[in-house]
Amino acid sequence: MPLIQELHIGTLKLKSNLFLAPMAGITNQSFRILASEGGAGLVVTEMVSADSIRYANRKSFKMLELSPAEHPVAVQLFGADPAALAMAARAAVEAGADAIDINAGCPVKKILRNGAGAALMKKPLLLAEIARTIRKCVQVPVMVKLRPGWNEKELLSPELAKIMEEEGVAAITLHGRPVANFHSGPINFEALRLTAAAVKIPVIGNGGVSGAPEARAILETGCAGVAIGRGAVRNPAVFREIAGELGGRSPELLSDRERVKLFLRFIELNAGLYGEERGLAASRKLVGYWLKGLPGSAAVRASYMTLKTLKDARALLIQYTEERV
Ligand SMILES: Cc1cc2nc3c(=O)[nH]c(=O)nc-3n(C[C@H](O)[C@H](O)[C@H](O)COP(=O)(O)O)c2cc1C
C-alpha cells in the first residue's frame, strides 16, 4: 500500500494524509493558504478559545475567518465546558470549517489551569462528554488531538482513543511526546503504534517531521497520516516534497530563493488580512524559523525585527534574494 494516499476522516475525503498541525501564533489564514498550496491534505487553525467565542470576543471570531483557498480546513477549539465548546463548534461550522479538532494535548500552564488542553486527558469522562456534545451539534467530522501521556512512563492514548472512537470521533491526532516535554525531545513511536492498533479510526502521528524519512517512520507505525508543525514553517511546501519522495518521484525540493519568495508572499497575505502593523508583527515570530539555515540569514533576520513597514520588509527580502540566495 502506498504510504501517501487519500484519506477519509468521517465524511471528509482528503487528497493527502499529510496535514498541517495547529500552531498558535503561526497557522493563521495566510500560513494555512501557503500550506494548502504546498500540498497539505488538511490544514488546522491556531487553537481558538471556546469561552471567548461564547463571549463574542472579536479577536477570537476573527480567528474563525476562513478562506476559500485553504479548504479542507479544521478549526481547533480549546476549553473545558462542553456547552461552550459545542457553541463554538457551531460558529466554526457556520464560518465554513470542514472539521472540528478538540485540543486535548496542550501543555501550557494557563490552558491547563482552566482544565483545558492536556488536562482533559486526566478526565476521560469529561472528554467523552465534550466529544459527544460537539458531535450532536455539528454535521462535520470531529477530531481530537492527544499526547501519549503526561510523562515518559505513562501511556493513556490507546485507551483514550478507544473512548473517543466510541463517541463517534472521526480521527485522532497523536503528538508523540509526553505533555511534560512540551514540544521537544524524542517521539514515542511505540505509543503511536499501540494507539493506531487500538482503534479503527485514523490516527495521525505527529512530531519532529521535516522530511520524508521522519514521515516514513511515523507511517510505518500504522498511523494513517502525519501532521507536520515546525517542519512546515521552515518549508510550507514540505507536504509536496514528502509526497513526491515517498511516492517514488524525484523530489521537487524548494530552492532557497523560493523559500524567501514564499515568506514574501506570506507577509503580503498577512498585510492584506490583518493590516500592515499586525501582519508584520505576526511575521516576526516566523522569520527565524523560515529563513533558518539560509546563507547569511542571521543578519537579515535581525534587520527584519526592526522593520516598521511592508515596503521596507519587501525591499530587505528582495535585496537579500538578489545578493545572497
Ligand atoms: C509555536 C507552537 C504553537 C503551537 N500551538 C498549538 C496549538 O494551538 N494547538 C495544538 O494542538 N498544538 C499546538 N502546538 C503543537 C503542534 O501542533 C505540534 O503538535 C508540535 O509542534 C509537534 O510537531 P512538530 O514537531 O512537527 O512541530 C504548537 C507548537 C508550537 C511549536
The ligand as an ORCA input file, in Angstrom:
! r2SCAN-3c Opt
* xyz 0 1
  C       4.645     27.694     18.459
  C       3.776     26.474     18.601
  C       2.418     26.625     18.804
  C       1.605     25.502     18.954
  N       0.243     25.672     19.106
  C      -0.571     24.583     19.161
  C      -1.989     24.726     19.191
  O      -2.545     25.825     19.137
  N      -2.733     23.593     19.268
  C      -2.168     22.345     19.315
  O      -2.886     21.343     19.381
  N      -0.836     22.187     19.239
  C      -0.037     23.259     19.156
  N       1.313     23.098     19.018
  C       1.864     21.735     18.864
  C       1.955     21.365     17.392
  O       0.673     21.201     16.819
  C       2.701     20.031     17.225
  O       1.990     19.055     17.936
  C       4.123     20.106     17.777
  O       4.784     21.277     17.350
  C       4.916     18.879     17.324
  O       5.008     18.828     15.926
  P       6.363     19.279     15.155
  O       7.497     18.578     15.869
  O       6.135     18.825     13.757
  O       6.487     20.767     15.304
  C       2.151     24.197     18.900
  C       3.527     24.070     18.688
  C       4.342     25.173     18.535
  C       5.819     24.984     18.299
*
